[in-house]
Amino acid sequence: MERGGGYGGRGTGGRGGYRGRGRGRGRGRGRGRDGSGDQQLPHQTVLARGQSGAHWNPTNTQVGPYEGTEQGGAARGGYTGGGHGGIGGRAGWVPRPQSERPDYSYAGESARGGSGGPGGGPWGRARRPAAAPSPGPQVNEPALPLSPTQPLPESVVMNVSEQLASTSLSPENRNRHNPIMRPDRGGVAAVATVRLHVNHFRVEFNPESTIRHYDIDVRPMESPRHGRPVKLSKSLLSTIRKKLFTDNPSQLPLLMTAYDGEKNIFSAVRLPEGEYKVELSEGEDMKSRKFMFSIKLVNELKLCKLRDYLTKNASSIPRDILQGMDVVMKENPGLHMIPAGRSFHPAESSPEDDLGFGITASSGIQYSLKPTFQGLALCLDYTVLAFRKRMPVIEFLVEHICGFNVNNFGRFRRDVEQVLRNLKVTVTHRLTKQKYPIVGLTTHNTINISFPDANAPQERIRLVDYFREKYNKNITYLDIPCLDLSKNNRMNYVPMEFCVLAEGQVYPKENLDREAAYLLKEISLAKPHVRQSKICGMVRSEDGPCGGNIIQNFGIEVDTRMTPVIGRVIGPPVLKLAASTTGKLMKITVDKLNCQWNLVGKAVVEGKSIERWAVIDFSYADRARLNYDSFIPKLRERCRSLRMKMEEPLLCQKTRMQIFSDGNALRQLLEEVTSRAYKLGGGNLQFLLCVMSRKDDGYNYLKWVSETKIGVVTQCCLSNHANKGHDQYLANLALKINAKLGGSNVELNDRLPHFRGEGHVMFVGADVNHPGSHNKTSPSIAAVVATVNWPEANRYAARVRPQSHRKEKILQFGEMCLELVESYARLNNVKPEKILLFRDGVSEGQFDMVLNEELMDIKSAFGKINYFPTITLIVAQKRHQTRFFPEGKKDGGPSGNISPGTVVDTQIVHPFEFDFYLCSHYGSIGTSKPTHYHVLWDEHGFSSDELQKLIYDMCFTFARCTKPVSLVPPVYYADLVAYRGRLYYQAMMEKLSPLSASSSSSSLASLSSLSSTASFHELFKLHADLENMMFFV
C-alpha cells in the first residue's frame, strides 16, 4: 500500500538562465558556431580548439556540465564551449574558481567557431538536442576522467595548468563542485495547467541593513562541585538572557535582538561588548544564583550579500545570513509558544484534542526561510505532535497506567518508574518555575525517608516533619515512594502529590496505542482547505513568526498571502499488463483523475511459476488461528488468475506464537522446515509463507535469520486478514510474492524518456536509516538498491551496511555500487553505460557532502576497474514543509488535493539551480505532499521536461501497488531496505539481550562498538541466494 500523505522533501527554488557573449576568448579559444565558444559561465574555461572538450585535469574534479562540438565543429551553447571533437577522449573535470560569479540572464548571442575533429566512442559524441526548445542554452554534458591508459594531450595539460595558476583559491575549494544550473526556463509539457497557492510567504528585507552576530558565554560564578562544570539548560539560558536584557533596556534592548538559546545572539543594533553579572532567584527558600554573561561581536552580516545571491549576482549561498534571519524569525514564537524540535506549539491544549492516557494532540507550526526564484520566502506549515498533558503526576499515572491504584502502589512500581523516568516536573510546595528531571523513585516509602539535619548532622529529620514545618504541608500519600529529583549529588526527594508534569514534553507516536494513534492521524490529516486556512491564520498570529514587531525591528516584512503559481499536470504513461485468460500483453490506459488501475481480467506481465513453497502456521494455538483449508486454495486461485502458477505447498508446519520469544528455537524451526522441503521438492524453497496471529517483535529475528543465514524468501501475513480472504488482499499478497521471486508485475509500454534506443541504463537509490533521537549508541544503516534489468528497469538488487551512529554520509557507497554493477553485469553480460543515482534523506546543507564526497567515492571505485559510466545524481527530499493548494475545484482532484502528475518548477524553486516539485500520487486523505527533486549532477543533458516525465513514469512501476507512488521507486526501495537493516540490528539486540533492545545500555554499547569491524558487517551481509532478489517489498 502507498503511504498516506506521500513523500516530499524540503527545497528552494527558481529558474536561472545564462548568456554567452561575443567570441570565444576563453583559454584555447574553443569556439563553436552557435555560441559555444563563449557561452560558458565566467568561472569555467574553454579548452583548445581541436582538442577534446572533455576537459581532463589531473585532479579529477569537475564544476558543471560541459558541451561538446558535433562532427564538423558546430557546438551547442552551454556552460562551456568547445566540443567533443579532436581526440574524442574521455572527459575530466575543471575546477571552478569561486571568486567569479556567473551571469544567469537568458540572452544568448552567437559566436563564431572553427571546426573540431570528429568525436569518437561514447566519450566523444555530442549531446543530442533537448526535447523541448528553450530560448536559454541547454545543459552541457559533464565529462569523465580519461582512462589511465590513454596518453594526455600536451595542450590540455598546459591549459589546465594555466587555469590552476590563475586562480587564487585554495586547492581544497578549487576542486569542489557546485550543483548544476537549470538547463532551461523550466518544463513546458503538460496535459493541463492549474492555478495553485503555495505556503511560501514572500519576505522583504532592507539590503542595506546589517545584522550583528554576537557570541554568548554564560557560566555560574560559583565554582562547580567536584570540579566539573555544569551544562546549563536552554530554558535557564533563555531566562538569564531575558533577565539581563530586561534589567538593562537602554543598553540591551530585548526586542531588537534574537537568541538561539545557546551561544548566539543576533541584533539589529550594536550591543556593548563585555561581561555582565546576572542574579537569578530560583525560589522562595533558595538562595539566588549568580552568573557571568559575556557578549562578544563575531560577525557583521551584510544583507546585501543575500540580495546578490537572490538576484543571481553571487553563486555562493550566504548561509550565515540565513541562519541569523532564521533565529530572528523564531524569536517571537519562542517567547510565547513551546518549542518542540523544529516546531512551536501553544502552551494550552484543546479538550477536543485529548488522546486519552494523559496524552493530548497539539497543533503547532514549523517553518523555514528559503531562497527562491521570487526572492526570500517563509515556508510555514501546520504540524501535529502528541504531548503529555500538564497535570499532577498522580493523576497522570491514573490515566496512563491501566488499572493503576495509588493504594496498591507496589504492584505498579516498575511501570511507574518506566513511565516517569527522565520526564520533567515542577513542584507546588514552594514558589519556583524551575523544572526538575525525574531520576527515579526513592527506595523507601515517604513515611520512612529521613535525612541529616543541616544544623545538627548527628540528628536526622523525617521528610514528613520537614514538609510540615518548612512548608506547612501535610503529606497525604505516606506509603508510596517520593520522586527522586536529585542533581549534582544534591539530594532532592519530593512527594509525588506536590509534583506536576511540565508542559511541552513530546510523547513518542510509536508508543501510542492503536486508538490514540488513529486519533492523532485524524487530526494530522487535515483536508487541503482546512490546512490552508490554518496556515494563513498561523502566519498572521501575534504569537507566530510575524507577530510582536521583532522582525520589523530588523527591517524584515512578510507578505501574509500565499504565493500563487501555475502548475503543470503531466500525462500518465501507457502501461503494459497481460490478459488474464490468454497471457497476451496488452496496453493499459490509466484513469487520469486518480491514475489507478485494477487487475480485473488482467494479469502480471511475467508471473513466476511457484513449485516449491511451504507454510509455517504460527497461529495454530490461538483463537484467531488460520483457516488453512479456506485460505490456501483462495491464494492459489488468485495467483493462477494473475498467471502465476502455484502448486500445493510442500508442507505446512504448525507451531505457536511463543516460539518468537526464543531466537534459537525459531532459527532451528526455519532450518528444519527448509531442509525437509528441500528433500520433498528436490530443490531449494522458492518462498516460505509465515502466518502469524498478531504482530510480534520476533518478526525482526525471522527476517534476519531467513535473509542473512538461511537464504529463503519469506512472506508474512496475519491470520485474521488471511481468513477474510478479500480479493484485494489476496492480490496484494500475490503481487509481493511475484516481485520477491523475480517476476514482473507491471511495465511501461514505452521506454523511459531520454533513453530510447540507447545502451543499458541502471537506476540506483540510496538512503540512510538513523536510530531514534533518544538512542545514543545504535549504528545508522545505509542501503543502496539498483535495477538489474533493462529496458524494463523494474527489478532491483540491494545491499545494506551498518555505519557510525547518526552518520549521514554513506561510508561504503562506492563499494556497494560496484557490487551492484557487477551483479548487473553477471545478469546481463554487460555493464550499464549510464547510471541515474537518486539520493534520499539529505538536506540542502548536505548537498556538498553528497556531491564532493559520495559521488567521488563512487567514481573512484568505478575507476579502479577502468569503468567510466555517465552519471546523473538527483536528491529526492520528502522532509519539507511545502504544500500546494488548488485555487478552484477545477484545479484539483475530487478529494480537493492536487492531481497526480502536478509539477511546479517556477517561482518557489531555487533561483538558478535545477530542481522541481512533483506530486506523483493521488492523495485521497489529508493534504498531498509533493516530492522535491534537486539535480546536483548531470552527465546526460536532461531537459526539465525529460527528467520530470522520466521520474513520473517510474512512479508507476512500484511492484506492490496498482497506482503511482509518491516517491521515485529506487528511493522508495532504498528506504525499505534501510529499514530492514534496522530490523536486523534490533534482532541482534534481542538475541544479545532477550529482555529488550533498549533495556540494557551495556548491551547496546557492546554491540554498537562493533559497528566499524568486519565481523559486525558480516551480520548484515545478505545470503548469496537473495543478493539479487527483491526480498524487501
QUIBEL-V779666 format. One record per backbone hydrogen bond with DSSP energy under -1.0 kcal/mol. CO is the residue of the C=O (numbers start at 1). NH is the residue of the N-H. E is the energy in kcal/mol with one decimal. If there is no record, write none. Layout:
BEGIN
CO|NH|E + CO|NH|E
END
This chain:
BEGIN
3|6|-1.3 + 5|929|-1.1 + 12|910|-2.2 + 13|910|-2.7 + 20|109|-1.8 + 23|25|-1.2 + 26|29|-2.7 + 28|49|-1.8 + 29|31|-1.7 + 32|35|-1.2 + 35|39|-1.3 + 38|40|-1.5 + 41|44|-2.1 + 48|51|-1.8 + 52|55|-1.0 + 54|92|-2.6 + 57|60|-2.3 + 70|73|-2.8 + 74|70|-2.6 + 79|41|-1.1 + 83|53|-3.5 + 85|88|-1.5 + 104|17|-2.1 + 111|35|-1.3 + 121|124|-1.4 + 147|150|-2.0 + 153|157|-1.9 + 154|158|-2.5 + 155|159|-2.5 + 156|160|-2.5 + 157|161|-2.3 + 158|162|-2.4 + 159|163|-2.3 + 160|164|-2.7 + 161|165|-2.4 + 162|166|-1.6 + 170|174|-2.5 + 171|175|-1.5 + 173|176|-1.4 + 180|914|-1.3 + 192|569|-3.0 + 194|567|-3.1 + 195|887|-2.5 + 196|565|-2.4 + 197|885|-2.4 + 198|200|-1.9 + 198|563|-1.7 + 199|380|-1.6 + 201|378|-3.1 + 202|559|-2.9 + 204|557|-2.6 + 206|209|-1.9 + 209|303|-1.9 + 211|301|-3.3 + 212|267|-2.5 + 213|298|-2.9 + 213|299|-1.6 + 214|265|-2.2 + 215|296|-1.9 + 217|294|-2.8 + 219|292|-3.0 + 224|227|-1.3 + 225|228|-1.6 + 233|237|-2.5 + 234|238|-2.6 + 235|239|-1.9 + 236|240|-2.5 + 237|241|-2.6 + 238|242|-2.5 + 239|243|-2.4 + 240|244|-2.4 + 241|245|-2.6 + 242|246|-2.4 + 243|247|-1.9 + 248|252|-3.1 + 253|256|-1.3 + 254|257|-1.4 + 256|268|-2.8 + 258|266|-2.9 + 263|216|-2.8 + 264|260|-2.1 + 265|214|-3.2 + 266|258|-2.4 + 267|212|-2.6 + 274|295|-2.7 + 276|293|-3.4 + 278|291|-2.6 + 280|289|-3.0 + 283|286|-1.0 + 289|280|-3.2 + 290|221|-2.7 + 291|278|-2.6 + 292|219|-1.9 + 293|276|-2.3 + 294|217|-1.7 + 295|274|-2.1 + 296|215|-3.6 + 299|213|-3.1 + 301|211|-2.3 + 302|305|-1.7 + 303|307|-1.9 + 304|308|-2.3 + 305|309|-1.8 + 306|310|-2.4 + 307|311|-2.1 + 308|313|-3.5 + 309|312|-1.4 + 317|319|-1.8 + 318|322|-1.9 + 319|323|-2.5 + 320|324|-2.0 + 321|325|-2.7 + 322|326|-2.2 + 323|327|-2.0 + 324|328|-1.9 + 325|329|-2.3 + 326|330|-1.3 + 330|334|-2.0 + 331|335|-1.1 + 332|336|-1.1 + 333|337|-2.9 + 338|345|-2.4 + 340|343|-1.8 + 343|340|-3.0 + 344|365|-2.3 + 345|338|-3.7 + 350|353|-1.6 + 351|354|-1.5 + 353|361|-2.8 + 356|359|-1.5 + 358|389|-2.5 + 359|355|-2.4 + 360|387|-3.2 + 362|385|-2.0 + 364|383|-2.1 + 365|344|-2.5 + 366|381|-2.7 + 368|379|-3.0 + 370|377|-2.2 + 372|375|-1.2 + 375|372|-1.9 + 376|203|-3.0 + 377|370|-2.9 + 378|201|-2.5 + 379|368|-1.7 + 381|366|-2.0 + 383|364|-3.5 + 385|362|-2.9 + 386|507|-3.3 + 387|360|-2.9 + 391|501|-2.7 + 392|396|-2.3 + 393|397|-2.3 + 394|398|-1.9 + 395|399|-2.0 + 396|400|-3.0 + 397|401|-2.3 + 401|404|-2.1 + 405|408|-2.0 + 408|411|-1.0 + 409|412|-1.7 + 412|416|-2.7 + 413|417|-2.5 + 414|418|-2.0 + 415|419|-2.4 + 416|420|-2.4 + 417|421|-1.7 + 420|423|-2.2 + 423|438|-3.0 + 424|502|-2.5 + 425|436|-3.1 + 426|500|-2.7 + 436|425|-2.4 + 438|422|-2.6 + 440|484|-2.9 + 445|448|-1.5 + 446|449|-1.5 + 449|463|-2.7 + 451|461|-3.3 + 456|459|-2.6 + 459|453|-2.7 + 461|451|-2.0 + 462|466|-2.3 + 463|467|-2.3 + 464|468|-1.5 + 465|469|-2.7 + 466|470|-3.0 + 467|471|-1.3 + 467|473|-2.1 + 476|478|-1.2 + 478|447|-2.3 + 480|446|-2.5 + 482|442|-2.1 + 483|494|-2.2 + 484|439|-2.9 + 487|490|-1.6 + 490|487|-1.4 + 492|485|-3.1 + 494|483|-2.8 + 495|498|-1.9 + 496|499|-2.1 + 498|428|-2.1 + 499|393|-2.3 + 500|426|-2.8 + 505|388|-2.8 + 508|511|-1.5 + 509|512|-1.2 + 513|517|-2.7 + 514|518|-2.0 + 515|519|-2.2 + 516|520|-2.5 + 517|521|-2.1 + 518|522|-2.3 + 519|523|-2.2 + 520|524|-2.2 + 521|525|-2.6 + 524|526|-2.1 + 527|531|-3.0 + 528|532|-2.6 + 529|533|-1.8 + 530|534|-2.4 + 531|535|-2.6 + 532|536|-2.2 + 533|537|-2.0 + 534|538|-2.3 + 535|539|-2.2 + 544|547|-1.2 + 549|553|-1.3 + 551|556|-2.4 + 552|555|-1.7 + 557|204|-3.2 + 563|198|-2.4 + 565|196|-2.8 + 567|194|-2.6 + 568|903|-3.1 + 569|191|-3.2 + 574|749|-2.8 + 575|588|-2.5 + 576|747|-1.6 + 577|586|-3.3 + 578|603|-3.3 + 579|583|-1.7 + 584|579|-2.3 + 586|577|-2.2 + 588|575|-2.7 + 591|595|-2.0 + 596|591|-1.3 + 599|602|-1.8 + 601|580|-1.8 + 603|578|-2.5 + 606|744|-2.0 + 610|647|-2.9 + 612|686|-3.3 + 613|650|-3.3 + 614|689|-2.8 + 615|653|-3.0 + 616|691|-2.5 + 617|655|-2.7 + 619|622|-2.0 + 626|628|-1.4 + 627|630|-1.1 + 627|631|-2.7 + 628|632|-1.8 + 630|634|-1.4 + 631|635|-2.6 + 632|636|-2.5 + 633|637|-2.3 + 634|638|-2.3 + 635|639|-2.2 + 636|640|-2.4 + 637|641|-2.3 + 639|644|-2.7 + 640|643|-1.9 + 642|604|-1.2 + 645|610|-4.0 + 651|615|-2.3 + 653|617|-2.8 + 656|659|-1.3 + 657|660|-2.1 + 658|661|-1.7 + 659|662|-1.6 + 662|666|-2.3 + 663|667|-2.5 + 664|668|-2.3 + 665|669|-2.2 + 666|670|-2.4 + 667|671|-2.5 + 668|672|-2.4 + 669|673|-2.6 + 670|674|-2.3 + 671|675|-2.1 + 672|676|-2.6 + 673|677|-2.5 + 674|678|-1.9 + 675|679|-1.7 + 676|680|-2.2 + 677|681|-2.9 + 678|682|-1.8 + 687|614|-1.3 + 688|715|-2.4 + 689|616|-2.7 + 690|717|-2.0 + 691|618|-2.5 + 692|719|-2.7 + 696|699|-2.1 + 697|700|-1.5 + 698|702|-2.3 + 699|703|-2.3 + 700|704|-2.3 + 701|705|-2.8 + 702|706|-2.3 + 703|707|-2.2 + 704|708|-1.8 + 705|709|-1.8 + 705|710|-2.5 + 706|711|-1.7 + 706|712|-2.3 + 707|1023|-2.5 + 713|688|-2.5 + 715|690|-2.5 + 717|692|-2.7 + 718|722|-2.3 + 719|723|-2.7 + 720|724|-1.0 + 721|725|-1.3 + 726|730|-2.4 + 727|731|-2.5 + 728|732|-2.3 + 729|733|-2.2 + 730|734|-2.4 + 731|735|-2.5 + 732|736|-2.1 + 733|737|-2.6 + 734|738|-2.6 + 735|739|-2.2 + 736|740|-2.5 + 737|741|-1.6 + 738|743|-3.1 + 739|742|-1.2 + 744|606|-2.8 + 747|576|-3.0 + 752|755|-1.5 + 755|758|-1.2 + 760|833|-1.6 + 760|834|-1.6 + 762|836|-2.4 + 763|787|-2.1 + 764|838|-3.2 + 765|785|-2.7 + 766|840|-2.6 + 767|783|-2.8 + 769|781|-2.9 + 772|775|-1.6 + 780|803|-2.5 + 781|769|-3.3 + 782|801|-2.8 + 783|767|-2.1 + 784|799|-2.3 + 785|765|-2.4 + 786|797|-2.7 + 795|788|-2.3 + 797|786|-2.1 + 799|784|-2.5 + 801|782|-3.1 + 803|780|-1.3 + 804|807|-1.9 + 810|813|-1.1 + 812|816|-2.4 + 813|817|-2.6 + 814|818|-2.4 + 815|819|-2.0 + 816|820|-1.9 + 817|821|-2.3 + 818|822|-2.4 + 819|823|-2.0 + 820|824|-2.3 + 821|825|-2.4 + 822|826|-2.1 + 823|827|-1.8 + 824|828|-2.1 + 825|829|-2.2 + 833|870|-2.0 + 834|762|-2.5 + 835|872|-2.2 + 836|764|-3.1 + 837|874|-3.0 + 838|766|-1.9 + 839|876|-2.7 + 843|846|-1.9 + 844|847|-1.4 + 846|850|-2.2 + 847|851|-2.9 + 848|852|-2.8 + 849|853|-1.8 + 849|854|-1.9 + 850|855|-2.3 + 853|857|-2.0 + 854|858|-2.0 + 855|859|-2.5 + 856|860|-2.5 + 857|861|-2.2 + 858|862|-2.4 + 859|863|-2.5 + 860|864|-1.3 + 862|865|-1.5 + 862|867|-2.0 + 863|866|-1.8 + 870|835|-2.5 + 872|837|-3.3 + 873|936|-2.2 + 873|937|-1.7 + 874|839|-3.0 + 875|934|-2.6 + 877|932|-2.3 + 878|880|-1.2 + 883|199|-1.4 + 885|197|-2.7 + 888|891|-1.4 + 889|892|-1.4 + 893|896|-1.7 + 897|893|-3.5 + 899|902|-1.5 + 901|570|-2.6 + 902|919|-2.9 + 903|568|-2.4 + 904|917|-2.5 + 906|908|-3.4 + 907|374|-1.9 + 909|13|-2.3 + 909|373|-2.0 + 912|182|-2.9 + 913|915|-1.0 + 914|935|-3.0 + 916|933|-2.8 + 917|904|-2.3 + 918|931|-2.6 + 919|901|-2.7 + 931|918|-2.6 + 932|877|-3.0 + 933|916|-2.2 + 934|875|-2.9 + 937|873|-2.3 + 943|947|-2.2 + 944|948|-2.4 + 945|949|-2.3 + 946|950|-2.4 + 947|951|-2.4 + 948|952|-2.2 + 949|953|-2.6 + 950|954|-2.1 + 951|955|-1.4 + 953|956|-1.7 + 954|957|-2.1 + 955|965|-1.9 + 958|961|-1.2 + 962|597|-2.3 + 968|971|-1.3 + 968|972|-1.8 + 969|973|-3.2 + 970|974|-1.8 + 971|975|-2.3 + 972|976|-1.7 + 973|977|-2.6 + 974|978|-2.5 + 975|979|-2.0 + 976|980|-2.1 + 977|981|-2.3 + 978|982|-1.5 + 979|983|-1.9 + 980|984|-2.1 + 981|985|-2.1 + 982|986|-2.3 + 983|987|-2.4 + 984|988|-2.2 + 985|989|-2.4 + 986|990|-2.4 + 987|991|-2.1 + 988|992|-2.4 + 989|993|-3.4 + 1000|1004|-2.1 + 1001|1005|-2.6 + 1002|1006|-2.4 + 1003|1007|-2.4 + 1004|1008|-2.8 + 1005|1009|-2.0 + 1007|1010|-1.3 + 1008|1011|-2.0 + 1010|1013|-2.8 + 1013|1017|-1.7 + 1014|1018|-1.9 + 1017|1020|-1.6 + 1023|1026|-2.1 + 1026|1029|-1.7 + 1029|1031|-1.5 + 1030|1033|-1.2
END
